[in-house]
Amino acid sequence: MTEKLRGNSVLPARRRAIALETADGLTLVGELALPPQNPPVATMICLHPLPTHGGMMDSHLFRKAAYRLPSLADIAVLRFNTRGTSSVQGTSEGSFDHGVGERFDVAAAIEFAEFEDLPNIWLVGWSFGTDLVVMHGLDPAISGAILLSPPLRYSPPEDLARWAEAGTPLVALVPELDDYLQPAEARERFAAVPQAEVVAVDGAKHLWVGYSERVLDEITARLAPSVQLPLPQTWDGPMETADSSAYANRTVAAFGDVSRD
């Protein structure tokens, strides 16, 4: 029976809990979601918003990407909690370091994707996560990066200069009504990176509420350009909901009961 996809719709995927080990000795909790049958055509490493303001691997855009993109676009989705960050999946060791120590977190995620032989690795940052991408994500292993609501708060101009020199694809999705960096200023800031593409999204705000489908389409267009867009909003096949007891029980079994964290 064909059903409409909702925010808590979970499509089939090969999902497993993962642990990322950083070079400075921390263990970060995460999840890897692979296409249910096909090998992935691309890999999306998610770098979440500011943890001191509620950002985590389960922030709604990244949660929905993990629920949908493996089935709809054959994209592998790797998401994790940066140091000191908690979510229903668990708490990563360490403490928030204002984007400094987090360089080890970014490196650990890329290293894990390489070790797993995941293809066509893209970094996708959101808000604070975009600063982590710009500051620490320029790595020979990545194919490109997508920035969602980039505030360019922590990353200095020197970091953008390094991206310009490298020529690595860089796409910025900028909400028209963003609280920090709106399209006109974003075009000025990213003019320093000749290959940067700035995509203004009319009507959207920093948190992308009501615009998640547009974001997933933009991500898919870069990572899996052969996929027909827009992505479907209905599904004819097995599907769970994130709040179902069966799905919740498997999550607890995989990550442990974090209700006491």
Number of C-alpha atoms within 10 A of each C-alpha: 7 9 13 10 17 11 14 15 18 22 23 21 20 13 20 13 18 18 17 23 19 20 12 10 10 19 21 24 25 24 21 21 26 25 23 16 12 11 14 21 19 21 27 31 23 29 30 29 24 18 20 11 7 13 22 27 27 20 15 18 23 26 19 20 26 27 25 26 25 28 22 18 24 24 30 31 27 27 27 32 28 36 23 16 24 22 21 17 23 22 22 21 18 17 13 16 12 13 19 13 16 21 18 20 27 25 19 20 25 23 16 16 22 15 9 9 10 19 19 20 24 25 27 27 27 28 22 25 29 30 24 28 26 27 24 19 23 20 14 9 15 20 18 22 27 28 25 27 30 26 22 21 12 15 18 12 14 12 15 20 16 16 21 19 11 14 14 19 19 24 21 24 22 29 25 19 16 19 12 17 20 21 21 12 12 21 19 10 14 21 15 16 20 14 17 21 16 20 17 18 19 11 12 19 19 20 19 20 11 10 15 18 18 15 16 20 20 19 24 25 16 17 24 19 13 11 15 13 13 13 16 13 10 12 15 10 10 11 14 15 17 17 12 10 11 11 14 14 13 11 18 15 11 15 18 14 14 13 10 5 9
